[in-house]
């Protein structure tokens, strides 16, 4: 016990700052990479690193040399493979701090009004539509599968995108923060074989993306004109108008939808 007291009493205040900074960096990296394709690669490198430590402890020199060489090549491979994403991440970090700020109320009202307007006009015209709203889980891979728009959310633009016979009407629109990131995006279909047989491709895609991420999907049925809310792999059909508005408002005002540089970096990876 005395040794512990002596150890802590010998530490300078800068040592505590050093430990806190390192802990913050590790936490930020974990938060940044969780739910992205880079996370699986990082897990693989972590396993290799643990194997290397085990080979050192067990004096398995040949295997240790192999693990050491693999680590060196692996780190270089990460830099090469994720070079575009790393560049975007550094640019995002340079443009803003790490403070978390929610969307302004005026902007939330605009988003809710435009989305609500678009959904009801699409429903009245029996025009099929699939809109995915990104939250904390990065959807960069899915955005890159479609046509980049990077446009302000507006009912007129959404109606144009989903209009029949237009080049972008197939696939999903992905909204991130307050922008339409891309249209005609390909989504993974649900692997749940117990879902209703009358669900079409749009509903299955909406279930699929919400099963593997925290995104919210909105579906307009081409056959019935019903609007569905899909979240966490659960679908709710024919939402009342007031409930739809309330949920959209809560969604954009929620802490999970708040902007931070880390969230922007995560979207890039």
C-alpha beads as a LAMMPS data file, in Angstrom:
LAMMPS data file: protein, C-alpha beads

269 atoms
268 bonds

1 atom types
1 bond types

-500.0 500.0 xlo xhi
-500.0 500.0 ylo yhi
-500.0 500.0 zlo zhi

Masses

1 110.0

Atoms # bond

1 1 1 0.000 0.000 0.000
2 1 1 2.857 2.330 0.877
3 1 1 4.439 1.675 -2.514
4 1 1 1.225 2.735 -4.234
5 1 1 1.064 5.951 -2.194
6 1 1 4.715 6.712 -2.961
7 1 1 4.122 6.071 -6.663
8 1 1 1.206 8.506 -6.911
9 1 1 2.931 11.117 -4.741
10 1 1 5.917 11.050 -7.101
11 1 1 3.761 11.918 -10.115
12 1 1 3.761 15.468 -11.435
13 1 1 0.520 17.160 -12.550
14 1 1 1.737 16.896 -16.155
15 1 1 1.700 13.089 -15.808
16 1 1 -2.017 13.178 -15.024
17 1 1 -2.636 15.433 -18.021
18 1 1 -0.624 13.023 -20.170
19 1 1 -2.749 10.048 -19.084
20 1 1 -6.006 11.954 -19.629
21 1 1 -4.981 13.019 -23.137
22 1 1 -4.019 9.452 -24.089
23 1 1 -7.321 8.130 -22.686
24 1 1 -9.249 10.780 -24.634
25 1 1 -7.412 9.902 -27.877
26 1 1 -8.151 6.176 -27.441
27 1 1 -11.815 6.871 -26.635
28 1 1 -12.138 9.198 -29.630
29 1 1 -10.625 6.605 -31.980
30 1 1 -12.986 3.890 -30.726
31 1 1 -16.005 6.220 -31.073
32 1 1 -14.813 7.314 -34.498
33 1 1 -14.307 3.830 -35.926
34 1 1 -17.225 1.959 -34.354
35 1 1 -19.827 1.017 -36.941
36 1 1 -17.551 1.722 -39.908
37 1 1 -15.728 -0.591 -42.307
38 1 1 -12.429 0.536 -40.741
39 1 1 -13.515 -0.994 -37.416
40 1 1 -13.255 -4.584 -38.664
41 1 1 -9.801 -3.923 -40.086
42 1 1 -8.710 -2.412 -36.773
43 1 1 -10.007 -5.493 -34.924
44 1 1 -7.927 -7.699 -37.211
45 1 1 -4.793 -5.675 -36.499
46 1 1 -5.575 -5.866 -32.780
47 1 1 -5.763 -9.666 -32.939
48 1 1 -2.418 -9.798 -34.766
49 1 1 -0.909 -7.487 -32.105
50 1 1 -2.147 -9.770 -29.296
51 1 1 -0.740 -12.812 -31.105
52 1 1 2.610 -11.052 -31.358
53 1 1 2.652 -10.444 -27.592
54 1 1 1.812 -14.112 -26.983
55 1 1 4.628 -15.279 -29.259
56 1 1 7.058 -13.052 -27.323
57 1 1 5.947 -14.483 -23.979
58 1 1 6.154 -18.075 -25.264
59 1 1 9.506 -17.476 -27.037
60 1 1 8.137 -18.568 -30.422
61 1 1 10.780 -16.654 -32.353
62 1 1 9.824 -17.636 -35.914
63 1 1 6.154 -16.851 -35.343
64 1 1 7.107 -13.618 -33.560
65 1 1 9.155 -12.524 -36.576
66 1 1 6.215 -13.328 -38.868
67 1 1 3.761 -11.355 -36.694
68 1 1 6.147 -8.396 -36.535
69 1 1 6.504 -8.341 -40.326
70 1 1 2.734 -8.655 -40.742
71 1 1 2.140 -5.716 -38.381
72 1 1 4.539 -3.503 -40.343
73 1 1 2.912 -4.402 -43.670
74 1 1 -0.585 -4.159 -42.168
75 1 1 -0.111 -0.592 -40.909
76 1 1 1.239 0.458 -44.311
77 1 1 -1.709 -1.272 -46.021
78 1 1 -4.201 0.629 -43.823
79 1 1 -2.639 3.954 -44.822
80 1 1 -2.752 3.033 -48.528
81 1 1 -6.269 1.525 -48.527
82 1 1 -7.859 4.330 -46.498
83 1 1 -5.840 7.196 -47.973
84 1 1 -8.897 9.046 -49.421
85 1 1 -10.883 8.567 -46.212
86 1 1 -7.986 9.709 -44.020
87 1 1 -7.551 12.816 -46.149
88 1 1 -11.260 13.652 -45.824
89 1 1 -11.090 13.017 -42.081
90 1 1 -8.164 15.404 -41.590
91 1 1 -9.913 18.036 -43.702
92 1 1 -13.046 17.712 -41.559
93 1 1 -10.966 17.990 -38.367
94 1 1 -9.273 21.111 -39.705
95 1 1 -12.607 22.759 -40.519
96 1 1 -14.111 22.509 -37.054
97 1 1 -13.664 21.678 -33.423
98 1 1 -14.923 18.680 -31.496
99 1 1 -17.828 20.403 -29.766
100 1 1 -21.246 18.846 -30.244
101 1 1 -24.021 21.179 -31.347
102 1 1 -27.600 20.363 -32.237
103 1 1 -29.362 21.619 -35.315
104 1 1 -31.017 25.034 -34.857
105 1 1 -34.778 24.878 -34.235
106 1 1 -35.452 26.814 -37.435
107 1 1 -33.509 24.239 -39.439
108 1 1 -35.314 21.362 -37.728
109 1 1 -38.671 22.938 -38.611
110 1 1 -37.548 23.310 -42.235
111 1 1 -36.402 19.678 -42.479
112 1 1 -39.616 18.347 -40.927
113 1 1 -41.794 20.524 -43.175
114 1 1 -39.985 19.560 -46.385
115 1 1 -39.825 15.837 -45.582
116 1 1 -43.440 15.719 -44.416
117 1 1 -44.573 17.582 -47.533
118 1 1 -42.581 15.291 -49.829
119 1 1 -43.804 12.086 -48.179
120 1 1 -47.483 13.050 -48.411
121 1 1 -47.235 14.221 -52.011
122 1 1 -45.452 10.993 -52.940
123 1 1 -48.111 8.982 -51.090
124 1 1 -50.981 10.795 -52.832
125 1 1 -49.427 10.085 -56.211
126 1 1 -48.668 6.437 -55.321
127 1 1 -45.004 7.104 -56.098
128 1 1 -42.665 4.614 -54.430
129 1 1 -39.876 6.116 -52.342
130 1 1 -37.196 5.082 -49.844
131 1 1 -35.469 7.716 -47.698
132 1 1 -32.749 6.799 -45.187
133 1 1 -31.755 9.256 -42.452
134 1 1 -28.247 8.639 -41.142
135 1 1 -27.510 9.024 -37.440
136 1 1 -24.337 7.859 -35.653
137 1 1 -23.508 4.793 -37.746
138 1 1 -21.571 5.847 -40.839
139 1 1 -23.205 4.993 -44.183
140 1 1 -20.347 6.179 -46.398
141 1 1 -20.122 2.862 -48.312
142 1 1 -23.821 3.069 -49.192
143 1 1 -23.571 6.738 -50.177
144 1 1 -20.764 5.855 -52.574
145 1 1 -22.964 3.178 -54.199
146 1 1 -25.326 5.889 -55.479
147 1 1 -25.172 9.253 -57.226
148 1 1 -23.748 12.045 -55.063
149 1 1 -26.040 15.074 -54.739
150 1 1 -24.896 16.962 -51.596
151 1 1 -27.997 19.150 -51.838
152 1 1 -30.292 20.938 -49.422
153 1 1 -33.304 18.895 -48.352
154 1 1 -36.396 20.059 -50.232
155 1 1 -39.728 18.508 -51.134
156 1 1 -39.366 19.481 -54.794
157 1 1 -35.984 17.770 -55.112
158 1 1 -37.251 14.580 -53.458
159 1 1 -40.299 14.530 -55.749
160 1 1 -38.027 14.947 -58.769
161 1 1 -35.678 12.171 -57.636
162 1 1 -38.473 9.637 -57.079
163 1 1 -40.551 10.589 -60.125
164 1 1 -41.235 7.534 -62.269
165 1 1 -38.970 6.977 -65.282
166 1 1 -36.277 9.333 -63.940
167 1 1 -32.738 7.867 -63.749
168 1 1 -32.576 8.205 -59.933
169 1 1 -35.969 6.825 -58.885
170 1 1 -34.649 3.321 -58.145
171 1 1 -32.724 2.899 -54.915
172 1 1 -32.643 5.010 -51.770
173 1 1 -32.007 8.636 -50.938
174 1 1 -29.622 9.061 -47.988
175 1 1 -29.915 12.164 -45.811
176 1 1 -27.045 12.995 -43.460
177 1 1 -27.487 15.855 -40.991
178 1 1 -29.310 18.442 -43.107
179 1 1 -28.185 17.438 -46.603
180 1 1 -29.285 14.957 -49.237
181 1 1 -26.000 13.102 -49.617
182 1 1 -26.900 10.804 -52.503
183 1 1 -29.716 9.176 -54.471
184 1 1 -30.155 5.811 -56.183
185 1 1 -28.181 4.101 -53.403
186 1 1 -28.150 0.312 -53.065
187 1 1 -29.105 -1.019 -49.619
188 1 1 -28.697 -4.508 -48.136
189 1 1 -31.949 -6.480 -48.019
190 1 1 -33.236 -7.877 -44.736
191 1 1 -32.174 -11.439 -43.929
192 1 1 -35.253 -11.930 -41.741
193 1 1 -37.374 -14.592 -43.433
194 1 1 -40.307 -14.048 -41.056
195 1 1 -41.317 -10.662 -42.479
196 1 1 -44.641 -10.276 -44.275
197 1 1 -44.767 -11.672 -47.809
198 1 1 -46.450 -8.554 -49.165
199 1 1 -43.367 -6.428 -48.441
200 1 1 -41.633 -5.328 -51.623
201 1 1 -37.978 -4.578 -52.273
202 1 1 -38.151 -1.079 -50.753
203 1 1 -39.545 -2.348 -47.456
204 1 1 -37.019 -5.199 -47.322
205 1 1 -34.180 -2.760 -48.017
206 1 1 -35.478 -0.408 -45.304
207 1 1 -35.548 -3.286 -42.820
208 1 1 -32.093 -4.400 -43.951
209 1 1 -30.362 -1.051 -43.387
210 1 1 -32.034 -0.494 -40.007
211 1 1 -31.029 -3.984 -38.858
212 1 1 -27.323 -3.213 -39.308
213 1 1 -27.275 0.488 -38.326
214 1 1 -29.079 3.054 -36.181
215 1 1 -30.480 4.806 -39.265
216 1 1 -34.189 5.531 -39.708
217 1 1 -35.839 4.642 -43.029
218 1 1 -39.047 6.103 -44.476
219 1 1 -40.894 4.139 -47.151
220 1 1 -43.758 5.152 -49.426
221 1 1 -45.517 2.148 -50.938
222 1 1 -46.090 2.321 -54.678
223 1 1 -49.037 -0.086 -54.407
224 1 1 -50.926 1.347 -51.419
225 1 1 -49.501 4.847 -50.934
226 1 1 -48.952 4.083 -47.236
227 1 1 -46.034 5.715 -45.394
228 1 1 -43.946 3.412 -43.194
229 1 1 -41.447 4.262 -40.445
230 1 1 -38.630 1.708 -40.076
231 1 1 -36.225 1.747 -37.131
232 1 1 -34.179 -0.974 -35.442
233 1 1 -35.437 -3.615 -37.859
234 1 1 -39.067 -2.872 -36.921
235 1 1 -41.545 -1.463 -39.430
236 1 1 -44.641 0.613 -38.607
237 1 1 -47.053 1.146 -41.471
238 1 1 -49.565 3.908 -42.101
239 1 1 -48.395 6.297 -39.379
240 1 1 -50.905 9.011 -38.407
241 1 1 -49.945 12.448 -39.666
242 1 1 -49.334 13.970 -36.226
243 1 1 -47.202 10.988 -35.154
244 1 1 -45.057 11.280 -38.289
245 1 1 -44.404 14.984 -37.648
246 1 1 -43.637 14.370 -33.979
247 1 1 -41.176 11.575 -34.750
248 1 1 -39.377 13.570 -37.422
249 1 1 -39.035 16.496 -35.013
250 1 1 -37.713 14.239 -32.240
251 1 1 -35.315 12.568 -34.668
252 1 1 -33.654 15.776 -35.857
253 1 1 -33.614 17.291 -32.352
254 1 1 -32.151 14.187 -30.681
255 1 1 -28.642 14.076 -29.222
256 1 1 -27.808 11.214 -31.602
257 1 1 -28.382 13.575 -34.525
258 1 1 -26.238 16.374 -33.068
259 1 1 -23.287 17.515 -35.136
260 1 1 -19.705 16.960 -34.058
261 1 1 -16.420 16.768 -35.896
262 1 1 -16.103 13.159 -34.747
263 1 1 -19.439 12.322 -36.355
264 1 1 -18.313 13.941 -39.590
265 1 1 -15.017 12.046 -39.489
266 1 1 -16.867 8.809 -38.812
267 1 1 -19.042 9.360 -41.870
268 1 1 -15.860 9.618 -43.937
269 1 1 -14.513 6.222 -42.854

Bonds

1 1 1 2
2 1 2 3
3 1 3 4
4 1 4 5
5 1 5 6
6 1 6 7
7 1 7 8
8 1 8 9
9 1 9 10
10 1 10 11
11 1 11 12
12 1 12 13
13 1 13 14
14 1 14 15
15 1 15 16
16 1 16 17
17 1 17 18
18 1 18 19
19 1 19 20
20 1 20 21
21 1 21 22
22 1 22 23
23 1 23 24
24 1 24 25
25 1 25 26
26 1 26 27
27 1 27 28
28 1 28 29
29 1 29 30
30 1 30 31
31 1 31 32
32 1 32 33
33 1 33 34
34 1 34 35
35 1 35 36
36 1 36 37
37 1 37 38
38 1 38 39
39 1 39 40
40 1 40 41
41 1 41 42
42 1 42 43
43 1 43 44
44 1 44 45
45 1 45 46
46 1 46 47
47 1 47 48
48 1 48 49
49 1 49 50
50 1 50 51
51 1 51 52
52 1 52 53
53 1 53 54
54 1 54 55
55 1 55 56
56 1 56 57
57 1 57 58
58 1 58 59
59 1 59 60
60 1 60 61
61 1 61 62
62 1 62 63
63 1 63 64
64 1 64 65
65 1 65 66
66 1 66 67
67 1 67 68
68 1 68 69
69 1 69 70
70 1 70 71
71 1 71 72
72 1 72 73
73 1 73 74
74 1 74 75
75 1 75 76
76 1 76 77
77 1 77 78
78 1 78 79
79 1 79 80
80 1 80 81
81 1 81 82
82 1 82 83
83 1 83 84
84 1 84 85
85 1 85 86
86 1 86 87
87 1 87 88
88 1 88 89
89 1 89 90
90 1 90 91
91 1 91 92
92 1 92 93
93 1 93 94
94 1 94 95
95 1 95 96
96 1 96 97
97 1 97 98
98 1 98 99
99 1 99 100
100 1 100 101
101 1 101 102
102 1 102 103
103 1 103 104
104 1 104 105
105 1 105 106
106 1 106 107
107 1 107 108
108 1 108 109
109 1 109 110
110 1 110 111
111 1 111 112
112 1 112 113
113 1 113 114
114 1 114 115
115 1 115 116
116 1 116 117
117 1 117 118
118 1 118 119
119 1 119 120
120 1 120 121
121 1 121 122
122 1 122 123
123 1 123 124
124 1 124 125
125 1 125 126
126 1 126 127
127 1 127 128
128 1 128 129
129 1 129 130
130 1 130 131
131 1 131 132
132 1 132 133
133 1 133 134
134 1 134 135
135 1 135 136
136 1 136 137
137 1 137 138
138 1 138 139
139 1 139 140
140 1 140 141
141 1 141 142
142 1 142 143
143 1 143 144
144 1 144 145
145 1 145 146
146 1 146 147
147 1 147 148
148 1 148 149
149 1 149 150
150 1 150 151
151 1 151 152
152 1 152 153
153 1 153 154
154 1 154 155
155 1 155 156
156 1 156 157
157 1 157 158
158 1 158 159
159 1 159 160
160 1 160 161
161 1 161 162
162 1 162 163
163 1 163 164
164 1 164 165
165 1 165 166
166 1 166 167
167 1 167 168
168 1 168 169
169 1 169 170
170 1 170 171
171 1 171 172
172 1 172 173
173 1 173 174
174 1 174 175
175 1 175 176
176 1 176 177
177 1 177 178
178 1 178 179
179 1 179 180
180 1 180 181
181 1 181 182
182 1 182 183
183 1 183 184
184 1 184 185
185 1 185 186
186 1 186 187
187 1 187 188
188 1 188 189
189 1 189 190
190 1 190 191
191 1 191 192
192 1 192 193
193 1 193 194
194 1 194 195
195 1 195 196
196 1 196 197
197 1 197 198
198 1 198 199
199 1 199 200
200 1 200 201
201 1 201 202
202 1 202 203
203 1 203 204
204 1 204 205
205 1 205 206
206 1 206 207
207 1 207 208
208 1 208 209
209 1 209 210
210 1 210 211
211 1 211 212
212 1 212 213
213 1 213 214
214 1 214 215
215 1 215 216
216 1 216 217
217 1 217 218
218 1 218 219
219 1 219 220
220 1 220 221
221 1 221 222
222 1 222 223
223 1 223 224
224 1 224 225
225 1 225 226
226 1 226 227
227 1 227 228
228 1 228 229
229 1 229 230
230 1 230 231
231 1 231 232
232 1 232 233
233 1 233 234
234 1 234 235
235 1 235 236
236 1 236 237
237 1 237 238
238 1 238 239
239 1 239 240
240 1 240 241
241 1 241 242
242 1 242 243
243 1 243 244
244 1 244 245
245 1 245 246
246 1 246 247
247 1 247 248
248 1 248 249
249 1 249 250
250 1 250 251
251 1 251 252
252 1 252 253
253 1 253 254
254 1 254 255
255 1 255 256
256 1 256 257
257 1 257 258
258 1 258 259
259 1 259 260
260 1 260 261
261 1 261 262
262 1 262 263
263 1 263 264
264 1 264 265
265 1 265 266
266 1 266 267
267 1 267 268
268 1 268 269
